Amino acid sequence: MEIGFLGLGIMGKAISVNLLRSGFKVTVWNRTLSKCGELLDLGASVEETPAAVIKKCKYTIAMLSDPVAALSVVFDKDGVLEQISSGKGYIDMSTVDADTSSKISEAILAKGGDFLEAPVSGSKKPAEDGQLVILAAGVQALYNEMIPVFNVVGKKSFYLGQVGNGAKMKLVVNMIMGSMMNALSEGLILADRSGLEPKVLLDVLDLAAIANPMFKLKGPAMIERNYPPAFPLKHQQKDMRLALALGDENAVSMPVAAAANEAFKKARSLGLGDLDFSAVHETLEAAKPPH
């Protein structure tokens, strides 16, 4: 089974490596072609345009940074639409809003291709370990055909029905995650400033009803003010913004998410956008700069 892959950022690279190591033939494209080098060494082929990847492969996956990038790869010159046709499937794993997914889906289907949105829950480490959660929606036959791929990429895949539902589910998940991250940051600072040991707080949280892998993974690094980017803060803030827009569409009041979004925006204004989203912690810190 040959898979095309568009976008070799933190997530795309990790997924492509797993597919290669699991025996899939993979043809990759990235806007910055130099990022393809490591994949070449592992046996991937490289094409110079998205259209060339689509032409070569029956199935092509995209993992791009935001709605603008997702639309550009499909609609621009040498893009997906130039070669998509009957018998080919396009799977977009980017985190975008439902409107963006719908625009891409309509264009792909109009050319005779099949479309699946399949954003994932999880960041760098789960991607490297094949432990993502796939939130798919669109053409169910394509979903069924992609299950062998999803089984390599993730620990569980969900089929959620019509296009847009995958995007919405991912935004809701990331909205909750971003709000939780801010709550953890405030708790660590409050513990420290009130004379408690933040590391002991993490031990207590890990034994409490609110124990979760994110607190356990991110908490110790936050105490050390160390934020290697597993999920860049600029992308978390983008997801908060899109989730708040979804709330606007559905008349849902989201004061906690709105406050969390403001904290991520402040962190971006401090130049922290390329660090991990846990670097929102720096908005509450006043002393030395992060590592």
Backbone as CSV, one residue per row, in Angstrom:
resi,resn,N_x,N_y,N_z,CA_x,CA_y,CA_z,C_x,C_y,C_z
1,MET,0.866,-1.197,0.000,0.000,0.000,0.000,0.896,1.239,0.000
2,GLU,0.748,2.091,-1.006,1.562,3.302,-1.092,0.759,4.499,-0.619
3,ILE,1.377,5.283,0.236,0.726,6.436,0.843,1.500,7.701,0.475
4,GLY,0.786,8.726,0.036,1.379,10.043,-0.111,1.245,10.800,1.187
5,PHE,2.194,11.669,1.480,2.120,12.449,2.725,2.575,13.872,2.467
6,LEU,1.704,14.832,2.782,1.961,16.251,2.576,2.121,16.948,3.923
7,GLY,3.311,17.483,4.206,3.540,18.215,5.454,4.376,17.429,6.436
8,LEU,5.610,17.864,6.653,6.534,17.129,7.522,6.956,17.972,8.716
9,GLY,5.965,18.552,9.396,6.222,19.214,10.665,6.418,18.169,11.754
10,ILE,6.263,18.594,12.997,6.470,17.680,14.130,5.610,16.423,13.988
11,MET,4.340,16.610,13.670,3.414,15.480,13.605,3.565,14.689,12.308
12,GLY,3.635,15.393,11.196,3.714,14.721,9.908,4.952,13.856,9.774
13,LYS,6.061,14.365,10.259,7.308,13.603,10.204,7.194,12.321,11.029
14,ALA,6.671,12.439,12.248,6.557,11.270,13.129,5.633,10.215,12.522
15,ILE,4.513,10.648,11.952,3.568,9.705,11.337,4.194,9.029,10.127
16,SER,4.882,9.808,9.295,5.519,9.248,8.098,6.571,8.214,8.469
17,VAL,7.352,8.497,9.501,8.374,7.543,9.957,7.720,6.235,10.391
18,ASN,6.628,6.320,11.131,5.939,5.106,11.577,5.414,4.292,10.401
19,LEU,4.879,4.983,9.401,4.363,4.269,8.227,5.487,3.551,7.499
20,LEU,6.624,4.218,7.332,7.772,3.587,6.674,8.257,2.375,7.456
21,ARG,8.352,2.517,8.767,8.852,1.411,9.598,7.872,0.242,9.659
22,SER,6.606,0.526,9.324,5.585,-0.535,9.327,5.421,-1.178,7.956
23,GLY,6.279,-0.784,7.011,6.279,-1.451,5.717,5.510,-0.763,4.606
24,PHE,4.928,0.397,4.886,4.240,1.138,3.832,5.261,1.837,2.935
25,LYS,4.953,1.920,1.652,5.710,2.790,0.765,5.141,4.201,0.937
26,VAL,6.014,5.179,1.126,5.560,6.546,1.414,6.258,7.532,0.471
27,THR,5.460,8.378,-0.152,5.987,9.472,-0.976,5.627,10.775,-0.294
28,VAL,6.617,11.622,-0.029,6.389,12.810,0.786,6.600,14.098,-0.004
29,TRP,5.981,15.142,0.483,6.200,16.511,0.011,6.176,17.422,1.230
30,ASN,7.046,18.412,1.206,7.012,19.461,2.224,7.388,20.776,1.569
31,ARG,6.755,21.851,2.036,7.022,23.161,1.428,8.523,23.485,1.484
32,THR,9.157,23.152,2.606,10.609,23.258,2.715,11.192,21.871,2.431
33,LEU,11.670,21.670,1.219,12.058,20.327,0.783,13.204,19.742,1.605
34,SER,14.019,20.605,2.226,15.148,20.102,3.016,14.688,19.233,4.183
35,LYS,13.436,19.412,4.627,12.913,18.610,5.730,12.641,17.163,5.328
36,CYS,12.731,16.877,4.033,12.455,15.523,3.554,13.653,14.590,3.690
37,GLY,14.834,15.129,4.018,16.067,14.354,4.017,16.024,13.103,4.866
38,GLU,15.574,13.239,6.115,15.557,12.084,7.021,14.614,11.004,6.510
39,LEU,13.493,11.423,5.916,12.538,10.455,5.375,13.127,9.715,4.181
40,LEU,13.903,10.445,3.353,14.610,9.816,2.225,15.522,8.703,2.728
41,ASP,16.241,8.987,3.816,17.165,8.008,4.383,16.443,6.759,4.866
42,LEU,15.167,6.906,5.228,14.378,5.774,5.718,13.635,5.054,4.589
43,GLY,13.818,5.552,3.364,13.227,4.846,2.226,12.074,5.535,1.541
44,ALA,11.725,6.739,1.973,10.628,7.466,1.329,11.063,8.001,-0.026
45,SER,10.087,8.215,-0.895,10.298,8.967,-2.124,9.873,10.403,-1.882
46,VAL,10.404,11.336,-2.672,10.068,12.749,-2.522,9.570,13.302,-3.846
47,GLU,8.508,14.072,-3.797,8.019,14.798,-4.973,8.080,16.297,-4.683
48,GLU,8.106,17.091,-5.749,8.304,18.534,-5.594,7.016,19.322,-5.456
49,THR,5.851,18.692,-5.699,4.571,19.390,-5.565,3.526,18.449,-4.972
50,PRO,2.496,19.004,-4.323,1.385,18.162,-3.874,0.716,17.422,-5.030
51,ALA,0.574,18.100,-6.178,-0.067,17.462,-7.337,0.684,16.206,-7.753
52,ALA,2.016,16.261,-7.721,2.822,15.101,-8.116,2.615,13.931,-7.157
53,VAL,2.458,14.224,-5.874,2.194,13.162,-4.895,0.834,12.527,-5.166
54,ILE,-0.176,13.355,-5.395,-1.530,12.856,-5.673,-1.522,11.971,-6.917
55,LYS,-0.813,12.422,-7.946,-0.756,11.662,-9.200,-0.164,10.276,-8.973
56,LYS,0.833,10.186,-8.126,1.550,8.931,-7.902,0.799,7.965,-6.988
57,CYS,0.094,8.493,-5.999,-0.452,7.659,-4.920,-1.976,7.564,-4.962
58,LYS,-2.493,6.405,-4.620,-3.943,6.229,-4.518,-4.494,6.964,-3.303
59,TYR,-3.734,6.932,-2.211,-4.152,7.590,-0.965,-3.102,8.635,-0.581
60,THR,-3.554,9.831,-0.262,-2.638,10.880,0.191,-3.154,11.496,1.479
61,ILE,-2.276,11.591,2.477,-2.582,12.199,3.777,-1.916,13.568,3.841
62,ALA,-2.615,14.536,4.417,-2.023,15.852,4.675,-2.051,16.127,6.172
63,MET,-0.973,16.716,6.669,-0.903,17.155,8.079,-0.256,18.529,8.065
64,LEU,-1.110,19.562,8.049,-0.650,20.934,7.837,-0.986,21.805,9.040
65,SER,-0.387,22.998,9.086,-0.358,23.771,10.325,-1.660,24.476,10.670
66,ASP,-2.435,24.877,9.663,-3.626,25.685,9.938,-4.532,25.710,8.714
67,PRO,-5.723,26.342,8.806,-6.639,26.368,7.660,-6.036,26.982,6.404
68,VAL,-5.239,28.031,6.553,-4.635,28.673,5.374,-3.742,27.680,4.635
69,ALA,-2.910,26.970,5.357,-2.020,25.983,4.738,-2.814,24.832,4.128
70,ALA,-3.855,24.377,4.826,-4.666,23.269,4.332,-5.348,23.627,3.016
71,LEU,-5.871,24.840,2.927,-6.537,25.295,1.700,-5.524,25.518,0.580
72,SER,-4.379,26.085,0.918,-3.353,26.376,-0.078,-2.884,25.111,-0.787
73,VAL,-2.640,24.054,-0.043,-2.134,22.807,-0.623,-3.153,22.192,-1.581
74,VAL,-4.424,22.425,-1.314,-5.473,21.869,-2.178,-5.726,22.750,-3.404
75,PHE,-5.865,24.057,-3.210,-6.379,24.931,-4.255,-5.322,25.678,-5.059
76,ASP,-4.098,25.820,-4.536,-3.088,26.606,-5.245,-2.523,25.858,-6.454
77,LYS,-1.724,26.562,-7.235,-1.051,25.960,-8.394,-0.234,24.750,-7.949
78,ASP,-0.274,23.694,-8.739,0.403,22.428,-8.425,-0.157,21.780,-7.173
79,GLY,-1.411,22.100,-6.864,-2.055,21.574,-5.669,-2.808,20.278,-5.912
80,VAL,-3.433,19.813,-4.851,-4.140,18.531,-4.856,-5.175,18.445,-5.964
81,LEU,-5.934,19.523,-6.172,-7.044,19.481,-7.128,-6.597,19.228,-8.560
82,GLU,-5.342,19.518,-8.867,-4.872,19.332,-10.235,-4.768,17.863,-10.633
83,GLN,-4.675,16.968,-9.640,-4.487,15.538,-9.958,-5.474,14.606,-9.262
84,ILE,-6.285,15.118,-8.357,-7.243,14.239,-7.684,-8.280,13.778,-8.694
85,SER,-8.685,12.515,-8.577,-9.629,11.966,-9.558,-10.309,10.744,-8.952
86,SER,-11.213,10.177,-9.720,-11.926,8.990,-9.274,-10.944,7.882,-8.919
87,GLY,-11.196,7.226,-7.800,-10.326,6.143,-7.359,-9.220,6.586,-6.427
88,LYS,-9.098,7.897,-6.200,-8.078,8.417,-5.290,-8.727,8.978,-4.021
89,GLY,-8.037,8.840,-2.903,-8.540,9.335,-1.631,-7.615,10.373,-1.028
90,TYR,-8.207,11.412,-0.449,-7.437,12.476,0.212,-7.871,12.544,1.663
91,ILE,-6.914,12.400,2.564,-7.193,12.358,4.002,-6.476,13.525,4.653
92,ASP,-7.236,14.478,5.197,-6.632,15.664,5.811,-6.644,15.511,7.324
93,MET,-5.446,15.375,7.907,-5.316,15.197,9.346,-5.018,16.516,10.060
94,SER,-5.020,17.617,9.315,-4.773,18.935,9.906,-5.900,19.306,10.859
95,THR,-5.570,20.136,11.854,-6.614,20.674,12.730,-7.105,21.988,12.146
96,VAL,-8.322,21.959,11.613,-8.920,23.133,10.979,-10.364,23.260,11.461
97,ASP,-11.028,24.318,11.031,-12.446,24.474,11.363,-13.297,23.674,10.390
98,ALA,-14.562,23.477,10.758,-15.462,22.654,9.949,-15.687,23.263,8.567
99,ASP,-15.730,24.587,8.455,-15.936,25.230,7.150,-14.787,24.917,6.200
100,THR,-13.568,24.950,6.712,-12.402,24.629,5.879,-12.479,23.185,5.396
101,SER,-12.808,22.257,6.287,-12.951,20.855,5.897,-14.023,20.686,4.833
102,SER,-15.126,21.401,5.002,-16.235,21.288,4.047,-15.840,21.805,2.667
103,LYS,-15.100,22.923,2.629,-14.639,23.463,1.335,-13.735,22.469,0.625
104,ILE,-12.817,21.883,1.368,-11.901,20.907,0.784,-12.665,19.677,0.314
105,SER,-13.582,19.199,1.140,-14.379,18.017,0.801,-15.174,18.231,-0.480
106,GLU,-15.851,19.359,-0.572,-16.673,19.639,-1.766,-15.819,19.657,-3.023
107,ALA,-14.636,20.257,-2.929,-13.757,20.350,-4.099,-13.233,18.976,-4.514
108,ILE,-12.848,18.161,-3.534,-12.325,16.823,-3.829,-13.420,15.954,-4.452
109,LEU,-14.603,15.977,-3.843,-15.710,15.159,-4.344,-16.131,15.590,-5.743
110,ALA,-16.081,16.900,-6.020,-16.463,17.412,-7.343,-15.536,16.896,-8.437
111,LYS,-14.302,16.554,-8.052,-13.333,16.015,-9.017,-13.400,14.487,-9.100
112,GLY,-14.304,13.892,-8.323,-14.471,12.444,-8.353,-13.698,11.695,-7.288
113,GLY,-12.886,12.426,-6.499,-12.117,11.781,-5.444,-12.932,11.559,-4.188
114,ASP,-12.357,10.844,-3.236,-12.976,10.632,-1.929,-12.223,11.449,-0.887
115,PHE,-12.966,11.924,0.118,-12.346,12.776,1.138,-12.697,12.298,2.534
116,LEU,-11.690,12.385,3.398,-11.871,12.086,4.811,-11.110,13.133,5.610
117,GLU,-11.786,13.789,6.551,-11.038,14.594,7.525,-10.700,13.650,8.671
118,ALA,-9.487,13.780,9.191,-9.050,12.854,10.242,-8.065,13.534,11.178
119,PRO,-8.480,14.645,11.824,-7.580,15.269,12.801,-7.289,14.292,13.937
120,VAL,-6.184,14.532,14.623,-5.760,13.593,15.661,-5.657,14.296,17.012
121,SER,-5.925,13.528,18.050,-5.665,13.982,19.410,-4.360,13.349,19.860
122,GLY,-3.432,14.205,20.286,-2.111,13.736,20.674,-1.050,14.628,20.063
123,SER,0.140,14.633,20.661,1.206,15.501,20.171,2.419,14.654,19.773
124,LYS,3.624,15.191,19.929,4.827,14.569,19.369,5.050,13.138,19.851
125,LYS,5.062,12.922,21.167,5.372,11.585,21.708,4.340,10.541,21.283
126,PRO,3.017,10.809,21.433,2.042,9.837,20.926,2.170,9.594,19.424
127,ALA,2.523,10.642,18.661,2.718,10.457,17.218,3.877,9.517,16.952
128,GLU,4.979,9.716,17.683,6.154,8.854,17.503,5.862,7.418,17.920
129,ASP,5.012,7.252,18.936,4.717,5.925,19.476,3.524,5.244,18.806
130,GLY,2.908,5.909,17.824,1.720,5.342,17.189,0.534,5.261,18.128
131,GLN,0.407,6.255,19.018,-0.625,6.237,20.050,-1.607,7.413,19.926
132,LEU,-1.774,7.940,18.721,-2.721,9.026,18.509,-4.159,8.504,18.554
133,VAL,-5.105,9.427,18.681,-6.528,9.122,18.555,-7.021,9.843,17.305
134,ILE,-7.577,9.091,16.357,-7.973,9.652,15.067,-9.471,9.939,15.080
135,LEU,-9.833,11.158,14.691,-11.221,11.632,14.734,-11.689,11.862,13.300
136,ALA,-12.176,10.812,12.658,-12.433,10.843,11.219,-13.896,11.095,10.886
137,ALA,-14.101,11.736,9.742,-15.450,11.971,9.220,-15.354,12.164,7.715
138,GLY,-16.418,11.750,7.019,-16.429,11.880,5.565,-16.867,10.576,4.917
139,VAL,-16.209,10.216,3.814,-16.589,9.023,3.048,-16.231,7.762,3.850
140,GLN,-17.280,7.012,4.239,-17.035,5.875,5.128,-16.229,4.768,4.452
141,ALA,-16.419,4.587,3.152,-15.645,3.563,2.446,-14.153,3.886,2.510
142,LEU,-13.797,5.162,2.391,-12.393,5.565,2.499,-11.879,5.337,3.918
143,TYR,-12.721,5.631,4.903,-12.351,5.352,6.293,-12.001,3.879,6.467
144,ASN,-12.853,3.004,5.932,-12.616,1.568,6.067,-11.304,1.158,5.393
145,GLU,-11.018,1.762,4.241,-9.778,1.447,3.525,-8.544,1.936,4.279
146,MET,-8.718,2.989,5.073,-7.576,3.579,5.786,-7.325,2.954,7.154
147,ILE,-8.158,2.020,7.572,-7.991,1.433,8.908,-6.602,0.823,9.119
148,PRO,-6.014,0.117,8.133,-4.648,-0.389,8.357,-3.633,0.728,8.625
149,VAL,-3.825,1.873,7.987,-2.955,3.028,8.238,-3.223,3.594,9.627
150,PHE,-4.492,3.776,9.945,-4.853,4.335,11.247,-4.381,3.439,12.391
151,ASN,-4.362,2.127,12.155,-3.902,1.204,13.200,-2.412,1.359,13.492
152,VAL,-1.652,1.834,12.508,-0.229,2.122,12.714,-0.052,3.474,13.395
153,VAL,-0.852,4.440,12.967,-0.719,5.829,13.430,-1.251,6.001,14.850
154,GLY,-2.320,5.278,15.183,-3.008,5.559,16.443,-3.417,4.327,17.227
155,LYS,-3.857,4.579,18.453,-4.342,3.499,19.318,-5.846,3.289,19.162
156,LYS,-6.533,4.290,18.574,-7.983,4.189,18.404,-8.411,5.182,17.330
157,SER,-9.317,4.754,16.476,-9.890,5.686,15.507,-11.408,5.681,15.648
158,PHE,-11.988,6.867,15.500,-13.439,7.046,15.576,-13.949,7.512,14.228
159,TYR,-15.047,6.920,13.755,-15.733,7.446,12.578,-16.935,8.243,13.067
160,LEU,-16.959,9.534,12.755,-17.920,10.457,13.359,-19.008,10.951,12.407
161,GLY,-19.063,10.360,11.194,-20.153,10.726,10.291,-19.763,11.756,9.259
162,GLN,-20.580,12.794,9.141,-20.394,13.749,8.050,-19.204,14.672,8.284
163,VAL,-18.642,15.148,7.170,-17.502,16.061,7.218,-17.847,17.273,8.081
164,GLY,-16.921,17.669,8.900,-17.117,18.747,9.867,-17.145,18.232,11.284
165,ASN,-17.630,16.998,11.453,-17.729,16.453,12.811,-16.359,16.132,13.397
166,GLY,-15.425,15.699,12.558,-14.072,15.443,13.042,-13.397,16.728,13.490
167,ALA,-13.541,17.773,12.666,-12.954,19.072,13.003,-13.538,19.615,14.299
168,LYS,-14.847,19.518,14.448,-15.508,20.033,15.650,-15.063,19.270,16.891
169,MET,-14.987,17.943,16.778,-14.571,17.142,17.931,-13.155,17.514,18.352
170,LYS,-12.256,17.671,17.368,-10.874,18.022,17.694,-10.803,19.380,18.374
171,LEU,-11.573,20.344,17.904,-11.545,21.676,18.510,-12.080,21.649,19.938
172,VAL,-13.123,20.863,20.172,-13.647,20.744,21.539,-12.584,20.121,22.459
173,VAL,-11.929,19.063,21.979,-10.882,18.404,22.773,-9.750,19.386,23.087
174,ASN,-9.288,20.119,22.075,-8.159,21.027,22.299,-8.550,22.251,23.116
175,MET,-9.813,22.650,23.027,-10.295,23.740,23.878,-10.227,23.322,25.346
176,ILE,-10.680,22.100,25.641,-10.615,21.601,27.021,-9.151,21.488,27.466
177,MET,-8.304,20.972,26.582,-6.889,20.804,26.907,-6.219,22.146,27.211
178,GLY,-6.497,23.155,26.393,-5.901,24.471,26.617,-6.367,25.100,27.917
179,SER,-7.636,24.889,28.247,-8.169,25.424,29.503,-7.529,24.720,30.694
180,MET,-7.363,23.402,30.578,-6.721,22.634,31.649,-5.266,23.054,31.851
181,MET,-4.576,23.325,30.745,-3.172,23.729,30.857,-3.051,25.034,31.641
182,ASN,-3.940,25.978,31.390,-3.910,27.231,32.128,-4.223,27.018,33.603
183,ALA,-5.159,26.117,33.889,-5.487,25.831,35.284,-4.286,25.208,36.005
184,LEU,-3.587,24.298,35.322,-2.386,23.697,35.917,-1.330,24.762,36.179
185,SER,-1.127,25.645,35.225,-0.126,26.702,35.386,-0.446,27.581,36.588
186,GLU,-1.704,27.998,36.706,-2.113,28.833,37.844,-1.917,28.075,39.157
187,GLY,-2.235,26.776,39.140,-2.074,25.979,40.355,-0.624,25.854,40.775
188,LEU,0.271,25.639,39.812,1.695,25.531,40.137,2.233,26.829,40.718
189,ILE,1.825,27.948,40.123,2.268,29.250,40.617,1.689,29.522,42.007
190,LEU,0.402,29.224,42.178,-0.247,29.468,43.473,0.403,28.631,44.567
191,ALA,0.687,27.363,44.262,1.357,26.507,45.250,2.703,27.112,45.645
192,ASP,3.479,27.508,44.644,4.812,28.046,44.901,4.763,29.334,45.714
193,ARG,3.881,30.239,45.314,3.838,31.552,45.965,3.257,31.483,47.383
194,SER,2.500,30.416,47.644,1.914,30.290,48.983,2.721,29.363,49.886
195,GLY,3.941,29.037,49.441,4.853,28.291,50.302,4.789,26.785,50.175
196,LEU,4.086,26.296,49.174,4.009,24.853,48.955,5.029,24.429,47.900
197,GLU,5.310,23.139,47.870,6.265,22.594,46.905,5.512,22.158,45.646
198,PRO,5.751,22.806,44.491,5.007,22.445,43.272,5.130,20.968,42.898
199,LYS,6.284,20.350,43.140,6.449,18.934,42.798,5.525,18.057,43.647
200,VAL,5.304,18.463,44.885,4.376,17.708,45.735,2.948,17.890,45.232
201,LEU,2.628,19.094,44.751,1.310,19.310,44.146,1.095,18.320,43.004
202,LEU,2.100,18.144,42.150,1.963,17.199,41.035,1.734,15.778,41.542
203,ASP,2.421,15.397,42.629,2.220,14.066,43.208,0.785,13.900,43.709
204,VAL,0.273,14.951,44.340,-1.102,14.907,44.849,-2.091,14.806,43.688
205,LEU,-1.891,15.640,42.663,-2.788,15.617,41.503,-2.791,14.243,40.836
206,ASP,-1.628,13.594,40.795,-1.521,12.304,40.113,-2.285,11.204,40.835
207,LEU,-2.598,11.430,42.115,-3.362,10.448,42.890,-4.824,10.857,43.071
208,ALA,-5.162,12.035,42.546,-6.512,12.562,42.738,-7.416,12.203,41.557
209,ALA,-8.680,12.560,41.694,-9.664,12.240,40.647,-9.340,12.934,39.332
210,ILE,-8.590,14.045,39.395,-8.270,14.777,38.167,-6.916,14.365,37.585
211,ALA,-6.359,13.240,38.026,-5.098,12.754,37.455,-5.258,12.575,35.948
212,ASN,-4.248,12.989,35.186,-4.292,12.801,33.734,-2.874,12.809,33.171
213,PRO,-2.683,12.170,32.025,-1.327,12.076,31.450,-0.703,13.432,31.152
214,MET,-1.498,14.425,30.773,-0.937,15.729,30.422,-0.277,16.386,31.633
215,PHE,-0.932,16.396,32.771,-0.340,16.987,33.974,0.957,16.256,34.338
216,LYS,0.925,14.925,34.240,2.083,14.119,34.615,3.260,14.378,33.674
217,LEU,2.964,14.545,32.380,4.016,14.756,31.393,4.556,16.181,31.411
218,LYS,3.642,17.155,31.460,4.050,18.554,31.295,4.465,19.225,32.602
219,GLY,3.885,18.799,33.724,4.107,19.483,34.993,5.568,19.627,35.397
220,PRO,6.350,18.531,35.409,7.748,18.655,35.831,8.556,19.623,34.963
221,ALA,8.335,19.608,33.651,9.057,20.524,32.763,8.634,21.976,32.999
222,MET,7.357,22.176,33.316,6.884,23.525,33.610,7.560,24.076,34.865
223,ILE,7.733,23.227,35.873,8.422,23.653,37.092,9.852,24.090,36.768
224,GLU,10.471,23.372,35.822,11.838,23.703,35.409,11.864,24.826,34.367
225,ARG,10.697,25.285,33.956,10.561,26.322,32.916,11.278,25.909,31.638
226,ASN,10.984,24.684,31.243,11.592,24.083,30.055,10.462,23.629,29.135
227,TYR,10.444,24.106,27.879,9.275,23.906,27.027,9.639,23.427,25.621
228,PRO,10.295,22.266,25.480,10.573,21.757,24.135,9.257,21.514,23.393
229,PRO,9.151,21.949,22.141,7.843,21.955,21.469,7.365,20.586,21.008
230,ALA,6.452,19.982,21.778,5.712,18.805,21.321,4.472,19.251,20.565
231,PHE,3.827,20.310,21.059,2.673,20.929,20.399,2.860,22.440,20.541
232,PRO,3.293,23.118,19.467,3.636,24.539,19.585,2.480,25.398,20.086
233,LEU,2.823,26.331,20.926,1.837,27.218,21.545,1.015,27.973,20.501
234,LYS,1.646,28.388,19.403,0.917,29.146,18.374,-0.214,28.308,17.779
235,HIS,-0.024,26.987,17.713,-1.085,26.128,17.186,-2.193,25.922,18.225
236,GLN,-1.816,25.826,19.496,-2.840,25.734,20.548,-3.710,26.984,20.559
237,GLN,-3.087,28.149,20.420,-3.873,29.385,20.419,-4.796,29.451,19.199
238,LYS,-4.306,28.968,18.065,-5.150,28.895,16.865,-6.372,28.021,17.117
239,ASP,-6.161,26.885,17.792,-7.273,25.980,18.081,-8.249,26.592,19.080
240,MET,-7.745,27.340,20.058,-8.640,28.039,20.987,-9.504,29.045,20.231
241,ARG,-8.870,29.769,19.321,-9.606,30.774,18.523,-10.696,30.105,17.691
242,LEU,-10.370,28.988,17.046,-11.361,28.289,16.224,-12.472,27.686,17.087
243,ALA,-12.120,27.196,18.272,-13.133,26.643,19.175,-14.079,27.739,19.659
244,LEU,-13.537,28.908,19.957,-14.383,30.032,20.380,-15.310,30.477,19.257
245,ALA,-14.822,30.421,18.020,-15.673,30.745,16.878,-16.808,29.724,16.744
246,LEU,-16.501,28.452,17.013,-17.536,27.415,17.004,-18.566,27.697,18.102
247,GLY,-18.082,28.172,19.251,-19.001,28.573,20.315,-19.895,29.722,19.890
248,ASP,-19.337,30.694,19.183,-20.138,31.806,18.671,-21.247,31.304,17.748
249,GLU,-20.880,30.390,16.851,-21.854,29.861,15.889,-23.017,29.178,16.591
250,ASN,-22.738,28.570,17.734,-23.757,27.775,18.422,-24.285,28.436,19.689
251,ALA,-23.962,29.735,19.856,-24.445,30.515,20.999,-24.110,29.850,22.332
252,VAL,-22.883,29.337,22.433,-22.416,28.710,23.667,-21.470,29.675,24.382
253,SER,-21.822,30.048,25.604,-20.953,30.904,26.406,-19.755,30.094,26.892
254,MET,-18.533,30.605,26.660,-17.320,29.863,26.997,-16.323,30.772,27.714
255,PRO,-16.673,31.276,28.903,-15.788,32.227,29.577,-14.439,31.636,29.986
256,VAL,-14.401,30.368,30.357,-13.132,29.743,30.756,-12.206,29.625,29.543
257,ALA,-12.748,29.144,28.427,-11.944,29.019,27.203,-11.489,30.381,26.708
258,ALA,-12.356,31.384,26.821,-11.983,32.729,26.373,-10.814,33.272,27.190
259,ALA,-10.849,33.048,28.497,-9.745,33.501,29.351,-8.456,32.744,29.012
260,ALA,-8.581,31.444,28.758,-7.403,30.656,28.391,-6.816,31.154,27.075
261,ASN,-7.683,31.485,26.128,-7.219,32.005,24.846,-6.430,33.294,25.029
262,GLU,-6.897,34.160,25.921,-6.173,35.415,26.171,-4.779,35.142,26.741
263,ALA,-4.672,34.126,27.584,-3.359,33.777,28.143,-2.419,33.284,27.044
264,PHE,-2.935,32.461,26.124,-2.106,31.985,25.016,-1.722,33.144,24.087
265,LYS,-2.637,34.067,23.876,-2.314,35.244,23.057,-1.215,36.075,23.717
266,LYS,-1.297,36.232,25.031,-0.257,36.970,25.747,1.087,36.267,25.587
267,ALA,1.078,34.940,25.677,2.319,34.185,25.519,2.900,34.382,24.120
268,ARG,2.035,34.405,23.112,2.520,34.664,21.752,3.148,36.053,21.656
269,SER,2.540,37.025,22.322,3.074,38.392,22.273,4.433,38.485,22.954
270,LEU,4.733,37.520,23.837,6.032,37.471,24.511,7.070,36.695,23.696
271,GLY,6.672,36.255,22.490,7.599,35.544,21.619,7.710,34.062,21.906
272,LEU,6.686,33.477,22.535,6.754,32.078,22.963,6.008,31.125,22.025
273,GLY,5.569,31.616,20.873,4.698,30.840,19.998,5.274,29.539,19.494
274,ASP,6.603,29.466,19.321,7.213,28.248,18.797,7.599,27.253,19.885
275,LEU,7.475,27.648,21.150,7.710,26.712,22.256,6.464,25.855,22.467
276,ASP,6.578,24.866,23.327,5.425,24.024,23.640,4.299,24.860,24.247
277,PHE,3.062,24.400,24.074,1.925,25.178,24.586,1.952,25.321,26.105
278,SER,2.713,24.458,26.787,2.867,24.603,28.232,3.631,25.872,28.601
279,ALA,4.282,26.517,27.621,4.997,27.775,27.876,4.050,28.912,28.226
280,VAL,2.744,28.677,28.140,1.785,29.672,28.655,2.081,29.943,30.130
281,HIS,2.749,29.000,30.776,3.173,29.157,32.173,4.009,30.423,32.364
282,GLU,4.746,30.814,31.332,5.621,31.987,31.432,4.836,33.294,31.586
283,THR,3.565,33.292,31.208,2.782,34.517,31.380,2.568,34.835,32.850
284,LEU,2.733,33.820,33.712,2.564,34.016,35.154,3.902,34.104,35.889
285,GLU,4.974,33.786,35.185,6.301,33.869,35.792,6.895,35.258,35.531
286,ALA,7.733,35.723,36.431,8.263,37.079,36.285,9.780,37.133,36.253
287,ALA,10.432,35.986,36.515,11.895,36.044,36.688,12.630,35.671,35.415
288,LYS,13.538,34.694,35.509,14.451,34.382,34.418,13.705,33.891,33.187
289,PRO,14.302,34.050,31.975,13.650,33.589,30.752,13.618,32.088,30.677
290,PRO,12.733,31.538,29.821,12.661,30.072,29.698,13.904,29.516,29.019
291,HIS,14.102,28.199,29.188,15.248,27.531,28.547,15.034,27.548,27.044
